[in-house]
Amino acid sequence: MELDEIIQKDKKYYMNTFGNRIPVCFTHGKGIYLYDNDGNEYRDFFAGIAVCALGHSHPALVNAICDQAKKLIHCSNLYYIEQQARLAELIVENSCADRVFFANSGAEANEGAIKLARLYFRKKGMPDKYEIVTLYNSFHGRTLATLAATGQEKYQKPFAPLTPKFSHVPINDVQALEKAINENTCAVMLEPVQGEGGVHPATAEYMNAVRKICDEKGILLIFDEVQCGLGRTGKLFAYQHYGVEPDIFTLAKALAGGFPIGALCAKEHVASAFEPGEHGSTFGGNPLACSAGLAVLSTIINEKLSDNAAEVGNYFFEKMDSLKNKFPIISEVRGKGLMIGIEFAKPVAKQVNMKLFERRYLLGTSGENVLRILPPLIVTKEDMDGLINVLAEVLQDIN
């Protein structure tokens, strides 16, 4: 089918939630490369918004999905599922979690985290402790509860009134956090590195202060690692950069390399608040999703892709220093590992992104000023050199 025909069908039949999409339709991919229906080759530095951690068509993932699909795609959680138990074990053995529950998305995992935090205190005889403090510029999902948790008015405004009771404070502001906590607060929920909000890492001082405050106040600490987890920042989990552990954390995006899955992970003292019938999912944790998750997570661990993310990410930051000096329009380059944001002094991020697209490089944006880079974890220094060279050409044209 030709691209124009696809676009017309989309406009006629699909709900217009994405507006005018970038005019391309991909048919297949290999490694960091994607190919459109005219056979043009693109370099993917966005990875489906941090989803395709192994790149495209990685044999470990493809074989796991194909082999499992031939055997059993789905069965009810009324029965035991081997792949589910094995994936939960792999996450627990490599993290601070003791228990895992599988959902279908990051938003669902975060909904589960919110439910678990509130239920935990209800089971302790404190039903009035249900308020959650989150951060401005955060993004936790598009369901009504996770929209309320998200600290961005542009996402919340069309759906008011929102689910109570969420409050928001600036990132890296300890005093604001302390002020926001009251006798009804049950948890603090944050992304160790904010993604959609502009790639803003929390500082080590802040993270340690948050953990200390939560311990002193007797409230839970929830980390949303939907985007920043699973090797993206140069550690298997972003919290490992800070020397602090959450009581609850969530995963999704990269966990199954493109197959829908989310994970709610918690320490035993919190996880035990869930009793049979209090949470569940029809599709969550089915054999196919968990087989994909096992393949991806095992590959990330065994091939040390977190280390590659750290090494290649550091290389990119070093190279960008000279580019920043050459182009004053670049005001800041920030992030961790392969979770990178380039902020411009002018609202040109979307223009830069489209210029890169014209040169067949795929990146993303956050607002008008931030260019987002989220390549597959298999990306090389040579791949980064190519991106930097093309970015320099683009910025030369804009300047």
TORLUM-285259 format. One record per residue (C-alpha): residue number from 1; z, x, y. Coordinates in Angstrom, 3 decimals, decimal comma, always signed. Layout:
BEGIN
(NUM; (Z; X; Y))
...
END
This chain:
BEGIN
(1; (+0,000; +0,000; +0,000))
(2; (-0,896; +1,344; +3,446))
(3; (+1,861; +1,998; +5,988))
(4; (+0,631; -0,677; +8,407))
(5; (+0,773; -3,301; +5,666))
(6; (+4,303; -2,234; +4,689))
(7; (+5,427; -2,476; +8,309))
(8; (+3,960; -5,968; +8,694))
(9; (+5,631; -7,214; +5,509))
(10; (+8,921; -5,721; +6,669))
(11; (+8,659; -7,451; +10,038))
(12; (+7,830; -10,768; +8,392))
(13; (+10,305; -10,843; +5,495))
(14; (+13,174; -8,413; +6,110))
(15; (+16,154; -9,188; +8,343))
(16; (+15,778; -7,229; +11,572))
(17; (+18,960; -5,155; +11,358))
(18; (+17,282; -1,759; +11,800))
(19; (+14,956; -2,529; +14,725))
(20; (+11,816; -0,433; +14,988))
(21; (+12,200; +2,103; +12,239))
(22; (+10,621; +5,552; +12,319))
(23; (+7,019; +4,916; +11,203))
(24; (+6,909; +6,535; +7,789))
(25; (+7,331; +5,396; +4,183))
(26; (+8,314; +7,964; +1,560))
(27; (+7,109; +7,734; -2,013))
(28; (+8,746; +10,723; -3,684))
(29; (+10,693; +13,901; -3,074))
(30; (+11,577; +17,280; -4,546))
(31; (+14,436; +19,483; -3,394))
(32; (+14,678; +19,285; +0,406))
(33; (+11,131; +17,887; +0,653))
(34; (+9,974; +14,283; +1,018))
(35; (+6,384; +13,026; +0,775))
(36; (+4,947; +9,965; +2,477))
(37; (+2,294; +7,585; +1,153))
(38; (-0,418; +9,738; +2,711))
(39; (+0,846; +12,834; +0,925))
(40; (+2,343; +14,502; +4,008))
(41; (+5,288; +16,832; +3,368))
(42; (+8,533; +16,587; +5,346))
(43; (+11,649; +18,760; +5,315))
(44; (+14,711; +16,569; +4,925))
(45; (+17,678; +17,755; +6,994))
(46; (+19,417; +14,370; +6,976))
(47; (+19,694; +13,729; +3,225))
(48; (+19,745; +9,952; +3,522))
(49; (+22,711; +10,278; +5,930))
(50; (+24,621; +12,843; +3,840))
(51; (+23,851; +11,067; +0,572))
(52; (+21,320; +13,262; -1,273))
(53; (+23,658; +16,221; -1,785))
(54; (+21,477; +17,693; -4,542))
(55; (+18,274; +17,037; -2,660))
(56; (+15,598; +14,841; -4,201))
(57; (+14,713; +14,491; -7,886))
(58; (+17,345; +16,968; -9,045))
(59; (+16,982; +17,162; -12,848))
(60; (+20,707; +16,808; -13,520))
(61; (+20,846; +13,497; -11,659))
(62; (+17,469; +12,199; -12,842))
(63; (+18,256; +12,951; -16,475))
(64; (+21,725; +11,393; -16,250))
(65; (+20,342; +8,162; -14,781))
(66; (+17,418; +7,961; -17,221))
(67; (+19,529; +8,730; -20,274))
(68; (+22,229; +6,224; -19,324))
(69; (+19,726; +3,512; -18,360))
(70; (+18,276; +3,705; -21,867))
(71; (+21,722; +3,076; -23,339))
(72; (+23,722; +0,767; -21,096))
(73; (+23,371; +0,011; -17,393))
(74; (+26,274; -2,349; -16,843))
(75; (+29,208; -3,943; -18,568))
(76; (+32,256; -5,733; -17,234))
(77; (+35,433; -3,970; -16,182))
(78; (+37,120; -6,233; -18,706))
(79; (+36,245; -3,437; -21,152))
(80; (+36,891; +0,292; -21,172))
(81; (+34,070; +2,438; -19,787))
(82; (+33,873; +6,058; -20,921))
(83; (+31,855; +7,317; -17,940))
(84; (+34,300; +5,654; -15,530))
(85; (+37,291; +7,327; -17,136))
(86; (+35,551; +10,720; -17,168))
(87; (+34,497; +10,547; -13,506))
(88; (+37,988; +9,472; -12,448))
(89; (+39,377; +12,430; -14,406))
(90; (+36,955; +14,855; -12,734))
(91; (+37,958; +13,682; -9,253))
(92; (+41,683; +13,836; -10,045))
(93; (+41,439; +17,303; -11,619))
(94; (+39,758; +18,662; -8,505))
(95; (+41,738; +16,878; -5,772))
(96; (+45,221; +15,806; -4,721))
(97; (+44,669; +12,291; -6,110))
(98; (+46,366; +10,928; -9,221))
(99; (+44,386; +7,692; -9,567))
(100; (+40,885; +6,488; -8,693))
(101; (+39,232; +3,084; -8,293))
(102; (+35,439; +2,785; -8,067))
(103; (+33,633; +0,450; -5,675))
(104; (+30,000; +0,249; -4,553))
(105; (+30,078; +1,751; -1,060))
(106; (+32,130; +3,596; +1,507))
(107; (+32,974; +0,370; +3,318))
(108; (+34,335; -1,124; +0,083))
(109; (+36,343; +2,019; -0,628))
(110; (+37,837; +1,832; +2,864))
(111; (+38,589; -1,889; +2,431))
(112; (+40,426; -0,930; -0,729))
(113; (+42,383; +1,733; +1,149))
(114; (+43,422; -0,803; +3,801))
(115; (+44,480; -3,316; +1,142))
(116; (+46,412; -0,693; -0,794))
(117; (+48,308; +0,557; +2,271))
(118; (+49,373; -2,953; +3,261))
(119; (+50,264; -3,932; -0,300))
(120; (+52,307; -0,768; -0,759))
(121; (+54,747; -1,798; +1,954))
(122; (+54,758; -5,449; +0,916))
(123; (+55,835; -4,347; -2,559))
(124; (+58,596; -2,307; -0,898))
(125; (+59,877; -5,460; +0,805))
(126; (+58,386; -4,650; +4,210))
(127; (+55,613; -7,247; +4,716))
(128; (+55,630; -6,743; +8,505))
(129; (+54,341; -3,173; +8,102))
(130; (+50,604; -3,843; +8,085))
(131; (+49,242; -2,294; +11,281))
(132; (+46,914; +0,719; +11,015))
(133; (+46,175; +3,336; +13,664))
(134; (+42,650; +4,790; +13,666))
(135; (+40,670; +6,947; +16,092))
(136; (+38,187; +6,254; +18,840))
(137; (+34,610; +7,155; +17,863))
(138; (+35,491; +6,695; +14,210))
(139; (+33,265; +4,841; +11,775))
(140; (+34,712; +3,235; +8,658))
(141; (+32,107; +0,632; +7,673))
(142; (+30,466; -2,662; +8,579))
(143; (+32,637; -5,245; +6,835))
(144; (+34,944; -7,221; +9,110))
(145; (+38,044; -5,194; +8,249))
(146; (+36,324; -1,805; +8,431))
(147; (+34,668; -2,824; +11,708))
(148; (+38,136; -3,503; +13,079))
(149; (+39,181; -0,050; +11,883))
(150; (+36,109; +1,526; +13,496))
(151; (+36,896; +2,796; +16,988))
(152; (+33,545; +1,926; +18,602))
(153; (+33,175; -1,239; +20,682))
(154; (+29,386; -1,370; +20,265))
(155; (+29,864; -2,181; +16,578))
(156; (+32,807; -4,523; +17,057))
(157; (+31,840; -6,699; +20,030))
(158; (+29,312; -9,040; +18,348))
(159; (+31,798; -9,972; +15,604))
(160; (+34,980; -10,748; +17,526))
(161; (+37,601; -11,879; +16,804))
(162; (+38,221; -8,957; +14,498))
(163; (+40,622; -8,590; +11,623))
(164; (+44,104; -7,736; +12,991))
(165; (+45,950; -5,341; +13,347))
(166; (+44,205; -2,092; +14,189))
(167; (+44,776; +0,175; +17,176))
(168; (+42,797; +3,222; +18,261))
(169; (+43,690; +6,571; +19,815))
(170; (+41,668; +9,673; +20,780))
(171; (+41,104; +12,401; +18,209))
(172; (+43,271; +15,528; +18,506))
(173; (+45,762; +13,777; +20,836))
(174; (+49,175; +13,942; +19,162))
(175; (+51,042; +12,218; +21,988))
(176; (+48,685; +9,231; +21,952))
(177; (+49,166; +8,901; +18,205))
(178; (+52,949; +9,011; +18,456))
(179; (+52,861; +6,373; +21,181))
(180; (+50,643; +4,055; +19,118))
(181; (+52,925; +4,029; +16,073))
(182; (+55,565; +1,274; +15,979))
(183; (+57,854; -0,422; +13,487))
(184; (+54,901; -2,445; +12,112))
(185; (+52,617; +0,541; +11,454))
(186; (+51,869; +1,146; +7,787))
(187; (+49,247; +3,898; +7,993))
(188; (+47,152; +6,290; +10,033))
(189; (+43,499; +6,339; +8,980))
(190; (+41,055; +9,021; +10,129))
(191; (+37,976; +11,064; +9,283))
(192; (+38,818; +14,796; +9,117))
(193; (+35,389; +15,312; +10,659))
(194; (+33,990; +12,294; +12,480))
(195; (+30,378; +11,751; +11,500))
(196; (+28,604; +8,830; +13,092))
(197; (+30,834; +9,173; +16,156))
(198; (+29,239; +12,492; +17,089))
(199; (+30,419; +15,136; +14,570))
(200; (+33,892; +15,814; +15,957))
(201; (+36,207; +17,855; +13,686))
(202; (+39,937; +17,355; +13,881))
(203; (+41,858; +20,519; +14,725))
(204; (+44,218; +22,131; +12,244))
(205; (+47,109; +21,667; +14,658))
(206; (+46,357; +17,970; +14,954))
(207; (+46,026; +17,374; +11,224))
(208; (+49,306; +19,101; +10,500))
(209; (+50,986; +17,118; +13,260))
(210; (+49,606; +13,847; +11,877))
(211; (+50,933; +14,634; +8,410))
(212; (+54,344; +15,504; +9,856))
(213; (+54,473; +12,310; +11,938))
(214; (+53,548; +10,159; +8,938))
(215; (+56,265; +11,805; +6,852))
(216; (+58,877; +11,372; +9,582))
(217; (+57,940; +7,727; +10,198))
(218; (+57,608; +6,908; +6,506))
(219; (+54,004; +5,714; +6,796))
(220; (+50,865; +6,521; +4,822))
(221; (+48,068; +8,908; +5,738))
(222; (+44,532; +7,827; +4,807))
(223; (+41,525; +10,141; +5,045))
(224; (+38,039; +8,659; +5,156))
(225; (+35,916; +11,341; +3,463))
(226; (+32,948; +9,068; +2,862))
(227; (+30,663; +11,390; +4,834))
(228; (+32,626; +14,630; +5,161))
(229; (+33,762; +14,875; +1,528))
(230; (+32,123; +16,293; -1,609))
(231; (+31,158; +19,734; -0,373))
(232; (+29,609; +18,699; +2,921))
(233; (+31,978; +20,736; +5,133))
(234; (+32,135; +23,860; +2,966))
(235; (+35,088; +22,671; +0,877))
(236; (+34,935; +20,141; -1,944))
(237; (+37,086; +17,854; +0,224))
(238; (+37,404; +18,185; +3,988))
(239; (+41,213; +17,899; +3,901))
(240; (+41,268; +21,276; +2,118))
(241; (+40,382; +22,988; +5,408))
(242; (+43,701; +21,929; +6,900))
(243; (+46,347; +22,577; +4,281))
(244; (+47,434; +18,934; +4,351))
(245; (+47,062; +16,238; +1,736))
(246; (+46,518; +12,510; +2,345))
(247; (+48,276; +9,761; +0,430))
(248; (+44,943; +7,953; +0,091))
(249; (+41,377; +9,145; +0,597))
(250; (+37,971; +7,579; +0,151))
(251; (+34,591; +8,853; -1,043))
(252; (+31,059; +7,461; -1,291))
(253; (+27,669; +8,646; +0,058))
(254; (+27,079; +11,913; -1,860))
(255; (+29,135; +10,978; -4,917))
(256; (+26,189; +9,719; -6,968))
(257; (+23,398; +11,359; -4,986))
(258; (+21,820; +8,078; -3,893))
(259; (+23,032; +5,607; -6,505))
(260; (+25,544; +3,204; -4,881))
(261; (+29,161; +4,111; -5,553))
(262; (+32,416; +4,429; -3,645))
(263; (+35,800; +5,763; -4,680))
(264; (+39,325; +4,892; -3,583))
(265; (+41,605; +7,816; -4,467))
(266; (+45,387; +7,847; -4,150))
(267; (+48,562; +9,565; -5,180))
(268; (+50,574; +7,897; -7,913))
(269; (+53,394; +6,552; -5,745))
(270; (+50,852; +4,623; -3,676))
(271; (+48,308; +3,776; -6,361))
(272; (+50,985; +2,094; -8,472))
(273; (+51,240; -0,670; -5,854))
(274; (+48,054; -2,181; -7,298))
(275; (+48,794; -4,420; -10,265))
(276; (+46,303; -6,274; -12,480))
(277; (+44,446; -8,963; -10,544))
(278; (+45,137; -7,551; -7,071))
(279; (+41,872; -5,650; -6,713))
(280; (+38,606; -5,473; -8,581))
(281; (+34,814; -5,221; -8,552))
(282; (+31,970; -6,643; -10,599))
(283; (+29,630; -3,669; -10,287))
(284; (+32,059; -0,944; -9,239))
(285; (+32,397; +1,878; -11,746))
(286; (+29,735; +0,662; -14,139))
(287; (+28,252; +3,092; -16,694))
(288; (+25,109; +3,907; -14,707))
(289; (+26,884; +4,555; -11,397))
(290; (+29,525; +6,716; -13,037))
(291; (+26,982; +8,683; -15,072))
(292; (+25,191; +9,476; -11,819))
(293; (+28,515; +10,404; -10,214))
(294; (+29,431; +12,694; -13,094))
(295; (+26,098; +14,498; -12,830))
(296; (+26,337; +15,014; -9,075))
(297; (+30,004; +15,996; -8,853))
(298; (+29,726; +18,336; -11,845))
(299; (+26,706; +20,016; -10,285))
(300; (+28,430; +20,409; -6,905))
(301; (+31,404; +22,042; -8,646))
(302; (+29,577; +24,144; -11,259))
(303; (+26,866; +25,426; -8,916))
(304; (+29,414; +26,098; -6,140))
(305; (+27,457; +24,053; -3,626))
(306; (+30,520; +23,798; -1,382))
(307; (+30,352; +27,578; -1,019))
(308; (+26,649; +27,349; -0,224))
(309; (+27,397; +24,740; +2,439))
(310; (+29,954; +27,076; +4,012))
(311; (+27,695; +30,141; +3,884))
(312; (+24,516; +28,468; +5,113))
(313; (+26,439; +26,450; +7,693))
(314; (+28,060; +29,586; +9,123))
(315; (+24,648; +31,251; +9,234))
(316; (+23,257; +28,304; +11,183))
(317; (+26,121; +28,337; +13,701))
(318; (+25,608; +32,075; +14,257))
(319; (+21,865; +31,636; +14,811))
(320; (+22,464; +28,734; +17,181))
(321; (+24,519; +30,941; +19,492))
(322; (+21,382; +32,715; +20,677))
(323; (+19,462; +29,450; +20,915))
(324; (+22,257; +27,939; +22,994))
(325; (+22,078; +30,892; +25,383))
(326; (+18,326; +30,463; +25,675))
(327; (+18,427; +26,716; +26,275))
(328; (+21,228; +25,594; +28,630))
(329; (+20,416; +21,977; +27,743))
(330; (+22,439; +22,624; +24,572))
(331; (+26,025; +22,040; +25,667))
(332; (+27,788; +22,434; +22,305))
(333; (+27,119; +23,050; +18,621))
(334; (+29,987; +21,822; +16,454))
(335; (+30,953; +20,760; +12,961))
(336; (+31,910; +22,314; +9,640))
(337; (+29,666; +23,584; +6,862))
(338; (+26,532; +21,483; +6,684))
(339; (+27,936; +18,685; +8,846))
(340; (+26,551; +19,718; +12,215))
(341; (+26,159; +18,137; +15,641))
(342; (+24,161; +19,578; +18,528))
(343; (+25,204; +17,997; +21,812))
(344; (+22,832; +18,084; +24,772))
(345; (+23,732; +18,044; +28,440))
(346; (+21,169; +15,279; +28,959))
(347; (+20,426; +12,102; +26,943))
(348; (+17,508; +13,665; +25,050))
(349; (+18,750; +13,547; +21,437))
(350; (+16,375; +10,770; +20,382))
(351; (+13,462; +12,460; +22,123))
(352; (+14,238; +15,740; +20,371))
(353; (+14,582; +13,932; +17,068))
(354; (+11,167; +12,290; +17,399))
(355; (+9,569; +15,605; +18,386))
(356; (+11,042; +17,133; +15,251))
(357; (+9,760; +14,207; +13,216))
(358; (+6,272; +14,829; +14,570))
(359; (+6,615; +18,362; +13,167))
(360; (+7,788; +16,780; +9,906))
(361; (+11,443; +17,676; +10,121))
(362; (+13,880; +14,817; +9,432))
(363; (+17,191; +14,755; +11,321))
(364; (+19,389; +12,073; +12,878))
(365; (+21,171; +11,252; +16,103))
(366; (+24,500; +9,951; +17,333))
(367; (+24,166; +8,093; +20,606))
(368; (+21,907; +9,550; +23,282))
(369; (+23,255; +13,101; +23,367))
(370; (+23,937; +14,332; +19,826))
(371; (+21,449; +15,549; +17,229))
(372; (+22,898; +15,356; +13,706))
(373; (+22,071; +17,765; +10,884))
(374; (+23,128; +16,814; +7,338))
(375; (+20,834; +18,655; +4,896))
(376; (+21,166; +18,624; +1,113))
(377; (+23,793; +21,089; -0,075))
(378; (+21,061; +23,108; -1,809))
(379; (+19,517; +24,114; +1,539))
(380; (+18,906; +27,843; +2,078))
(381; (+19,156; +30,217; +5,036))
(382; (+15,362; +30,411; +5,049))
(383; (+15,202; +26,632; +5,351))
(384; (+17,566; +26,825; +8,310))
(385; (+15,420; +29,521; +9,929))
(386; (+12,467; +27,142; +9,761))
(387; (+14,472; +24,377; +11,434))
(388; (+15,757; +26,688; +14,176))
(389; (+12,250; +27,933; +14,946))
(390; (+10,845; +24,423; +15,225))
(391; (+13,842; +23,267; +17,270))
(392; (+13,213; +26,124; +19,702))
(393; (+9,591; +25,012; +20,078))
(394; (+10,690; +21,441; +20,732))
(395; (+13,293; +22,441; +23,315))
(396; (+10,752; +24,654; +25,060))
(397; (+8,495; +21,609; +25,487))
(398; (+11,382; +19,454; +26,754))
(399; (+12,613; +22,068; +29,206))
END
